[in-house]
Amino acid sequence: MKRIFKHPKPTDNDVVGPNYWRSPDELAGDPRFDTWLHQEFPSGAAVAEEGDRRTFLKLMGASFGLAGLGLSGCRMPKKYILPYSKQPENMIPGVSTYYASSQPGAKEHIPLVVETHQARPTKIEGNPSYAGFGGGTNGYAQASVLDLYDPDRARKSASKQAGTLSRGAALDEFIAAHKAYVPKQGKGLAILAEASSSPTRARLVAELKKKLPQTIWAEYEPVDSSNPEAALAALAGKRLRPLYHLDRAKRILSLDADFVATEPGHLKYARDFAKGRKILNSSEAGKMNRLYAVESNFTLTGGMADHRLRAATSHMPAFAALMAAELLSMTGGSQELIAVLKKQGTGLKVDQKWLTECARDLYKNRGEAVVFAGAHLPLEVHALAYAMNQALDAEGKTVTYVQLPDVDSASITTLAEAIEAGQIDQLFVLGGNPVYNAPADLDWAALQSKAGKVVRWGYHEDETAVDADVFVAATHYLESWGDGRTMDGVYVPVQPMILPLFDGISELEAVAHLAGVAFEDAQGYDLVRATFNAIAGTADQLAFDRWLTEGVLPESEFKVAVTAIAPANVVKFAAGQAMAAQVLSKDRLELRIVPSYHTYDGRYNNNGWLMEAPDPLNKLSWDNAVCISPQLAEELGLLANPIKMDRDGNLRMNANQFDTGREQAKIVELQVGDTVVKGPAHIQPGLADYTVVLSLGFGRTVTGRIGTDSRRPEARPHGFDVYPFVTAASPSLALNAQIKVTDEVYEMANTQEHWSMEGRAIIREANVEDYEKHPKFVDKMGMESHSPPIYGKHQDKSDQFKVTEIPRGGSAYETPEFTGEQQWGMSIDLNTCTGCNACVIACQSENNIPIVGKDQVLRGREMHWIRLDRYYSDGLNPQDNKEERMQIPHDPQVSFMGVACMHCELAPCESVCPVNATVHDQDGLNVMAYNRCVGTRYCANNCPYKVRRFNFFDYNKRDQNELYKGPLGEKNDVTTTQMQKNPDVTVRMRGVMEKCTYCVQRIQEAKIDQRTKAKDSANVNVKDGTIKTACQQVCPVDAIVFGDVADAATEVSRMKTSDRDYSVLGYLNIRPRTTYLAKLRNPNMAMPGAQQMPLSRVEYENRYGHASHGGDHGDAHASPSSAKAHH
Amino acid sequence: MASAASDASIANPQVLNKVKPLDMPRRELVENKRDFHWVTEKICGIVEGKTPIWWWFLFACSIFLASFTGIGLVYLVASGVGVWGLANPVNWGWAIVNFVFWIGIGHAGTLISAILCLLRQKWRTSINRAAEAMTIFAVICAGIFPVFHTGRPWFALLPGYLLPAPNSNWIWPQFRSPLEWDVFAVSTYGTVSVLFWYMGMLPDLGVLRDRAKVLWRKYFYGILAMGWRNSNRHWRNYEMAYLLLAGLSTPLVLSVHTIVSFDFAASNLPGWHTTIFPPYFVAGAIFSGFGMVLTLMLPLRAVYGLHDLITQYHIDCMCKIILATGTMVGYAYAMEFFIAWYGANPYEGFAFVNRAFGQYAWAYWIMISCNVISPQLFWFKWIRERHWLVWIICGFVNCGMWFERFVITCTSLANDFLPSSWGYYSPTIVDIFTFFGTFGLFSTLFLLFIRFLPLMPIAEIKAVMPQADAHGDHGKGEHH
């Protein structure tokens, strides 16, 4: 981030005048400075004379240290990068600067804006200039900044023979390899890299191949998502990628696809899907889209579904065949194909009505319907999905096919064969971690030792690095130049925010040197610049600057290809495969292998934020589990002991066994062929009966301190390794598995013990039809229907009046004075929230929230300021269904609710704090004065939402394994991690209560900014949308809206006028400023199992609803018009 | 002091012959026709005699036990509150339970000294001194917990946080918080109890001083006696001051536990937010206080041979108070359930059903059996006369009252409004040691008390003996 200060040359007058200078550059350019420098540093002056600011600062760092220049200057990257939109006039200490960049990924780059404080990247935000994501990001992107400061990352390159290598020596490995293989045309040289969308890398690889044509360039991704493209290539003969436009889709059928959370492009898909579910009032309810999900795992997409069918992943081909047959017969498709498909689908046990009605609904909405197949499914399913989309007239409307650039890379299998044949004598492993995550049937660890000299370029000294001959430290993407493309091809930059913390080499530099690019041209900046010039078709500096500033290159997306998929091709596909569904049972299980919410494929294994953030569905932190269905659990005899209140019929049984709040998981043994893996079993409602779901990325044997579970006696890794089940042919599914229960018990840190809402009106749900009839259904639920907040004679006043005057209905108690011009509030739309966890990590990153470690999570002391509550509902009520009350739901609906401090206007936490540490400010924020807090914890007890978090230990200061040793324990290594801390937010010590502040630091920054602009005018109100809380900013579906509730024109006020707006526990008269928009489901009543009401609502109505007492006072279903009468 | 037999206010004295009123003499407060000298010798003898071996043994044990609290607190302050079993959602655990428990214990002393004094219940005289001492020691034990349960006790103790003092930012404590009320209630109670106890001891300290044969005793008791000379003027001032302090303490007996109950009642948590708490807590406190008085006095009576001073009559009286307050507490338990049902608030209803049948049901049923069922045995005279049984039942009462506070504090917190945040609280070894250590601290202080200070008010006992009554021999059925 070196900035060029274009100050005019000092005039003669200046030179003789008083000694002022505006920047170090100017000082360095001052002739008097030269003289002084020579006197002061006779030996170093020659170096400084170059006038290079960085060199200058290096020399002068010590003397300028007190002025604060040395600290900020020493980490400046050398090439000039440009800030994103909000550029302060100069670097002002305390004012953050934002730069556009992007996070590299196998299929797509996620466009980012990175917040930096004095050249330290502290917070990742999405880049709103990329319309597809609208500023949204995911948890992985949010947490990636922590990896930059990982104290366990590789700091030095090293070779087995020579020991530690300098950066230059490490570069020499690549340069020398190129030189050595030029005569052999690259024969014997192989490179295994991660997949990438970077055009610069592709260009360099092409150059490498040109110069060393015999080199094997292979790419490997453990979470493979190439099937959709491979199927299209086979069908249409071109390299195409399907892009779905879910915002245009009214009916969506998902075949085992988790398009809101894990599929490539999920941020855009989630965002587009949510657009079809953003309903403000009941009049718009008819617009809502409908999602049919068929899946084996319980994914977040399944959680959003209006109809969810549990089916094994191995049954998807047969299911797709039957569904395609159904649809094609409606559209009059080829009879031959239908016959083939019906034959292929025989043997699959499925509710025919489900198929028919679903197909009919899709067909009725053709042109606005789409079928989405999961990337892990075999090619034939994708072929059938494309055929169905063609039949549904989806092409060009809800799905488009875009032309991808050609790539030329071998698979890991090809490379393995070459190594096996002894053809490779030097292997470069660029990134990835094949020893840990390569398909088990390749036995990479053994293979690698046969590959001659192995050079490993990696970020951590991991499993692959252990046996490599040379290890070369990699830079983080926040330290390196790069570029890439989003899913739809938009060209985005990767800018370094900081000079490499350690002596690393970037990927582009490594490949460039391998490709023999001249040393002076092999700098990241120059490489990217050259590619940009080619892609943008201009060498204009301004165009390049603009690209860096905005972070996206307009009109660079992939071109849409028109393709007609011939039915004959599909027939070939459909007929040629064995698609028949195998019967699954307890002794013939299928293992579905999915990326983990914590570690993805293992790469985030040493990232504390991701490890601690609970998995959205099973709520486990720090571990992965053998997720089994309740049906399988029953057959294995693994059900939990009934919990205490079952005799009374008031509590639903817990799915898993808990002892004093800790999940006691039985260890099970999974066996496929000769491969045996042991792991703790977790009962997960909603799974297909005989599918066992395993997540990747745990059980790392060589990892850092976060990935190591020090609770276990011999410091073993967290979780267990699933890669032994991953094969080259079938990376995400293993069949014919057996399971055996052992006697061992393993404790798991589960952050949510109880799965049922117990009929309480916490998450309020309605079906669209129901909602249209009873728009104010939310007011008919919960205690509020009997005892609404007490506004007295002000009941009918506007929301804006209520938030500023705080009427108490004649109560004598004094209330805080809300005199601020602007009153802050929040609205969370439960209908669009997918439960993706991004807000949890964004909040952690913004607010310096510490991780506490597995042991503390087991004790229930996680510190997240925002949490996602997950409830299952099956519509059963224990007292109504005595015989079923013991059951764990096999096929429930799931709902999520993000819960953070609600900033109650009449906050119960404030009245009980004896020291005035938590009080209201005039803007309606419930603020914490950390200095005042003595830690009585009374506030947390009195908080009905339990959102307050207490620092039981010095989590920031003390190593998580040394907490109980008190002052004798070791302190954290914070040399790097403290650089991530947001300087605008206090780092809390032990004994202090903390909680969500609505990102008060962002509010204050915006207010100060506005007041500065306003000067003496009255225009001091911050414009709506200027302040985005961290959770709001990250949310890809814009479920969270924050703003001024005293102004009726703001977005948040508009949201709160919705008829679905309600306060959780509103009857307590505490008047939370965060309110929720009720969740909606849009079932098709013709479908089997369709319910008049969502299941959670059924539970409420049966247990506490009005129906039970005769509807004499405003029964929601009897007389919607009486809604007013209630208040 | 009108005599019934000779009462002129009865219109027709002959009626007495007709109805033949039963001759029911007041039971003697000091049995076996002991004289004043015996009383002085007996009580002073405890202090003046040779230190018994058992005392040394118990004292060593107590100090050892008390060190658990010390070690526990040092570890706590050095490491963080995390060494206890607390977590979200149960942010108050054993510390607050122990605080309420000890404060409750401390109730009997002042009740006996103040309320029974005002009500002229003369049987209080032989037990009030020890009960008052017990109160003070219990308040000391109680006071430890609210201070050390805070996350940053070094600030909690600093004026300007919990103690009102103007600081540089002119921030005062938050006077709406029940915890702030606790600060005032407990400190006032502690102060008045110490004053009352010490002032009541002055005449006896004078006696000990006068009898002292060793120099250090002369100085020790001489300073403590503050120049008490038994003059009429001293006695007049003493009696007036005693009466005033009794009057001052009486509302405190009710207010302290009322305010402690506000810690819960003023919150909005189902199971805490209950208007019945103040009377129910006071009843419970007296209940546990008397339990503790009997627990302490029965062994003392046996060891020191105080049978003539603490008579069966005294024991009966205390058992009956335990029976009455135990029944009140039982009524309160029932009423809580009734109101939860009658209020038709599902959260409230759940909280109470959950107490009885939920994950902490074991604690609830311990509480019910100890607090409601066991004192009912005191209906039977046979049981009241079996002192080892009385002692065991009093142990149950104390145990039950600890569990009552545990049930109220923890079950309500563990399962509150949102099932997503439900949890389970269990103590750690540090919690357990710190609590049991306070019994050591309590016994240490109590052992020092019986060794160095007069266990019973000599002067007051003499005042309720027949010899003190100039008209003592006037007919039978005389009311004292």
Interface residues (C-beta under 8 A of the other chain):
Chain A: I643 K644 M645 R647 D648 N650 L651 F658 T660 G661 Q752 E753 H754 S756 M757 E758 G759 R760 I762 M783 H786 Q856 R859 G860 R861 E862 R867 D869 R870 Y871 M897 V899 P908 E910 S911 V912 C913 P914 V915 N916 R932 C933 V934 G935 T936 R937 Y938 A940 N941 N942 P944 Y945 K946 R948 R949 F950 N951 F952 F953 D954 L963 Y964 K965 G966 P967 R990 G991 V992 M993 V1064 L1065 L1068 I1070 R1103 Y1104
Chain B: Y75 A78 S79 G80 V81 G82 V83 G85 L86 A87 N88 P89 N91 W92 H149 T150 G151 R152 P153 F155 A156 Y161 L162 I171 W172 P173 Q174 R176 S177 P178 L179 E180 V183 D263 A266 S267 N268 L269 A344 N345 P346 Y347 F350 V353 N354 F357 G358 Q359 A361 L413 D416 F417 L418 P419 S420 S421 W422 G423 Y424 S426
